[in-house]
Each structure stands twice: as structure tokens, then as C-alpha cells.
Amino acid sequence: MSASVENHDAGPPAAEQPAGQHSAGEHRDYIGAKLGMWIFIFTELILFGGLFVAYGMYRSMHPHEFHHAAGELNVVLGVINTLVLLTSSLTMVLSIVAIRLKRKTQSMIFLASTMVLGCVFLVNKFFEWKAKIHHGLYPGSEHLMARPPGERLFFGLYYGMTGLHGLHVTVGLVVMAIMLVLLRRDKIRHDDFIKLENAGLYWHLVDVIWIFLLPLFYLAA
Amino acid sequence: MSTAVASTAAPTASEPSFYAGSSRQGVLSWLLTTDHKRIALLYLGSMLTFFLVGMTIGVFMRLEHLTMGPTIMKPTTYNALFTLHGVIMIFLFVIPGLPAVFGNFLLPIMIGAKDVAFPRLNLLSWYLFMAGATIAITSLFTGGGPPDTGWSFYVPYSVTTGTNVTMAVLGAFVIGFSSILTGINFITTIHRLRAKGMNWMRMPLFPWALYATAWVQVLATPILGITLLLVVLERVFGLGIFNPAIGGDPILYQHLFWTYSHPAVYIMIIPAMGAISEIIPTFAHRTIFGYKAIVLSSMGIAGLGSLVWAHHMFTSGMSETSIIIFSLLTFLVAIPSAIKIFNWVATLYKGSIELKAPMLFALGFIFLFSIGGLTGLFQGALAVNMHIHDTYFIVGHFHYVMFGGTGMAFFAALHYWYPKMFGRMYKERTAVVAWVHIFVGFNMLYFTMLVLGMQGMPRRYYDHLPGFHLGHLVATVGSWILVAGLLLMIMNLVRGLFRKVEVPANPWGGVTLEWMVASPPPVENFDVLPVITEAPYTFNPVSEEKAK
């Protein structure tokens, strides 16, 4: 509504205020903003849902090959990454709590920690992928094509799903970087923190999806 | 609702219209606008352009069938053209058409709001739409040439073909994202910004239809997103999910594709039905018959329509049980559609019908959509489906639904809300002449296709056997009449913009909120937000008299 508010140079804003919830403070519709975010999160879940359907179908077709291929993944790294993400969700929540208590610096520190943890996750993921590719386990490789179809599909899904998840982590990091700037410029305040809260919701979504990826890939062995 | 809205009884003549009232000047006032009305017009301009391109391609395809053997093009060109025709018409016109243009323009006004819930997101949606369209169109001239897979991008061919499928698919992905954001915006707007007193059962039917559509957009489009993304990954990295050479299953692609693309048919048709539900009562000067039934059937179509996708795959290889279940569900979805048709017809009964151009298009919709819907039931029946699968019958059927249904409703809506959107008026007589041409040409073209299909003419062939020649000839001539009508209609609408005619706020005697504001509406739609005290479509004797 920013444009139309600007256009309202002539009108007396004081008279506008009592007209109702959708006059001056259009951006302050917290419930609306949250509703929009939640619907967006549904769409993200459905986006991953397509991949989960593919996983479910192929796993029921090749249970043993999936079981065998999952043994190739590094459970320790997977669990460490899970802990990293879970901790980052905690710091995200703490950042929101801090800004609600008017502790701006603390909120920024917590948000920055979330970003650091997100980066740690990506770095871990990078080394994991690098090791797999080093061992010739990537789509289309000779080594993988020599294996049975179920294992090829397992790794196809592994790269597809963790890759898409990684992309979401990256997007989350960009969003948080923007939030950090907004916090710094006092655009996110103790009485107006819906943007940070929505960013938090997105980050928890990334976290939740990972919680499903961990058992499906790493713990399936 | 005219009597209900005491505070806005007098149209706000003092406020400048949204064309004049902008803080920016020139092109930027359009490209950086967050006004839902301007964004709607951006969509309208871009979509009519895409429609003309898609229409031209369609004409060329018909010309190819004018004679047997190669007429004006090679078989490969024909393959590229039917792909393009499908992609442009479906992804760039029919799916986003009514919600993006009329939804954007009218939804906030009809529910008594000043704008949508997220105006900047709304502008972003338009940019994503244009970006997707640009990517899709660029795919024609780059890489391995225009895609030749058909709009459905079926694997494994779409993975193995050397044409530029990757880019076209990415374009569709981006457009899908735009569609999701529009859906989120509309749902939130309807939940949060309805005027005081407008409870759910006082909301007009077009917003209701948009609401049902938005849910389908939001819930189904991500599946298309992931499916298309997987095609890209398949082509670039060879993941193997859909590739039988690696172990994947192409049927899974078809399931995922139609899980979106069948509900997409309802994304196309529900808002069209919503627009018709606005037009019919206005020109019958009578309350809509069965308001609640229409509301429930919108939601019913949205729900049931999401469960019927596999009827596109009866010949692809599925278990007998699932075929029977999907066949049954397909028949069920006809019930809410029929409920709407009966309601519209019942609304006309004992109404004082005024056959203006929008009404003619609306009646055309009812007639053509009925044929489209009933021929759809043929395909839901298993035995018939086996016979007509992949024939011209399918082509005829979906043109009756998409063009005869959504297309006609789009034109009906365009003629109906034209004075509101532009504050101008087209020539009524020319509009009627154009409608006659469109209606006659349409039936000549597509009814012939239904017959050809029953005779066994397969779709997507660039040539035909002598036995089909007469049918193809009739269809091609029909396409000329149709195009003549369409061009006349568009010309009339464009010329109407320059006619200096004063248009009143309510030229048709409509009773929904958009007719209570000036034509064109002021920047913020309402000076004072309206308060709603009664159900929509309440035609009291006074307003009926005024209409005559």
C-alpha cells in the first residue's frame, strides 16, 4: 500500500485513521502477513512432496537396493548437520524473542549465529558431496551405472532432494542477511517484527524438511 | 447491495481516477505501480499480445491442413507450432487470464478493499510472469530450436530431444511461481480485507470463484514446479528419476504432471464460471438462483477436480482398480459443474433479459461449455476413452472447455467490465457482429474436430488421409470466420478507447460493489469503506427501474 499512501498527500491522515484496520497501517496486518507466509510454506511442502512421492514409490520398488545404497552415506556427518540445523532454529527463535524484549544487539547476534550455523551446514554438505563425487557416486557416472537401478535412483534422489534443500538453505541465508540489515536500520523493531518472524518460519521449514531427509537417506541403511 | 451502501451512494466524482492519480509520471507510473488496477491492465496488455501470437500459430496449423500433404510447412515445424500454441495459450493466457486481469482489477473493489493484501508481491507476480514468458519465448530462438514435445513435455521424449526443452520448461516454472504468489495474495486478501459486514455468504460469486481458484493454484502448482524442475535436472545432470534407461519410471512423470495439470483446468474454468455468475444476474435483472449452491459447487469443483488427474492416463498403463476409481471421480466432478449450469439457466427464468454483448458472450459460454463438459464425460467412460484417446475428439473437447468456456468468459468479462476499467465504451453493434462470427466460426472449427476425432483422425499429425479431407476443409474455413470475429472484436475494443463517450458509473444496472464506484475507479477505490448489510444480487424495484 506504500504507493497509495504516498499519493495521499492532500487528504487529512488523521481523518483516515479511525476508518478501520485497512487505512494507514496496511503493512501492520500481522495476521494477514502470517497467513500469507503459512500458505507459502504449504506450497514449499508440496514442492518437496513431489520428491517424497518419488522416493516412496522407488523405495517400495527397490527396498533392498535403497537399503544398501544408504550404507554409503556418512551417518555421523548427517547427524552433525542435523544438530547444527536444530541449533540454528533455536538461535532464530532467540533472535525473535530478543527483539520483542527490545534487545536489538542481542537479536542481531542471535540472527548472525543462525547464519553462521546455516553456513556450517552448507560447508558440511559440500564436503559430503565432494567425497561422494570423488568416489564416483554421482548421476551418470560409470561407477554408479554399474550398480543396480535402485541404487542409481537412490543417488539421483539423494542429489535432487539434498540439492533442493541446500538451495533453500541458501535462500534462507540471503533472507536472513536482509533481515540483519533491516534490524540494524530499525526497520524491524520490538513492535514490528513480522518480517523477522516470517523469516523464522521459513527457516524452521528448511529445518523440518531436513529432519525428514535425515532418516530417509542416512538412517535407511 | 445498492441500498446497503449508504456511505458510498454517490460515486466519488471528486477523486481523480487511477489513471490520473499517481505520484510517478509516464511509463514508470505503470512499471513501478503497486495499484492492483494498473497491474491488472499490465496483465491485460501482455496477455492479449500472447493471445494474438497463439491465435496466429493456430491459424497456421489449420492452414497446413487445408490440403493433403505438405501445404505450408514441414512436419518438424508443425511439431514446434503445436507445442508453442499449447504453451502460449495455456501458460500465458488461459491459466492466468481471468484471475490475473479481472481478479486483480475487481477482487479488492468487489469485497470493498483499497487494494490486495500484498501490493508489492502483486507487482512481483507480474514481473515473474513476464520473466517466465520471456524465457519461454527465448527458448524458440536459442539452443536446439523450438521445443517439439507438445505442451505436456512428456518424458522420455522431452529428456532425449535435442530441442530447447530445458528453457521452455524453466519458463513454465517461473510462470508457475507467479501463479502461486497471486494465489497467496488473493487468499489473504479475501480472508483479511473484506469490508465490514461482508461475511462469507455476502461475498459476490466472482470473489468466491477466485477464492476457490486461488486454493487450487496454491496447492497444485508446486507439484508442476517440482515436476518441471526434475525434467530440467534430468536433462542437465541425468538424475534418472523419470528415465527408464537409468531405472526411473516415465509414468511417474505423467502422474505428477497431471496432478497439477488437471486441477489447472479448474484454475482456468472456475474464475470463468465466477464471471458468468456476475454477468447473468445483471442482464437478467434478477437475483442469482441458488447462491449457496454455486458457492459450494465452486469449492466442490476445486476439491473433486484435484482427485481426477489419472483420467488422462487410461491408456498409459495403470491398474484396473485405479482406472475405475479415476473414472468414477471424473463422473462425479460433472455434478457441481452441472449445478452451476442449472443455476444460471434458472436465473434467466422469468428474468427480464437484456441481450447486450456481455450477455451474448455469457450465453455463448453456457452453450459451448456444456458441449465441452459433456464431451469430457465421454472420455471419462473407459471404453469410449480407449477409442478416442489422442484423436481430434480430445482437441475439440478441450477447445470447447478452454476456449468456448474460459475464452468466452474472458471476452464476456472484458465486455462487461470494459466501461468500469476504462471509463469508455465500445460499439455495441460491432461487438454483437463480432460475437456472431466468433460463435459460428468456433462451432464450425471445433465441432468438426469432434466428428473428425470420432472418425479416427489422430491429433498432432501434420497431414491427414483423404477420408478426413472434407472435415479438415470445413474446420479450416471455420477458423477463418472465428479469427475474423476475434480481430473485429479486438479492433472494436481498442477503438472504443478513443471514442469520447461519457460512461456512467453503472451502465448495466449491476448491484455489486464495483458499480458503486466511479468509472474508472479512483486510486484507492473507496473514499469511505463501504459497510455491507445484505446479501449480494439484491435487485430492488428501484434499481431495476433505473436499469431500464
Interface residues (C-beta under 8 A of the other chain):
Chain A: M1 S2 A3 S4 E6 N7 H8 A19 G20 H22 S23 E26 D29 I31 G32 L35 G36 I39 F40 F42 T43 E44 I46 L47 F48 G49 G50 L51 V53 A54 M57 Y58 H62 P139 G140 M145 P148 P149 G150 R152 L153 G156 L157 Y159 G160 L164
Chain B: G21 S22 S23 L32 T33 T34 D35 A113 K114 D115 A117 F118 P119 R120 L121 I180 G183 I184 N185 I187 T188 H191 R192 L193 K196 V218 L219 T221 P222 I223 G225 I226 T227 L229 L230 L233 F237 G238 L239 G240 I241 I246 G247 G248 D249 L252 L256 V523 E524 V528 L529
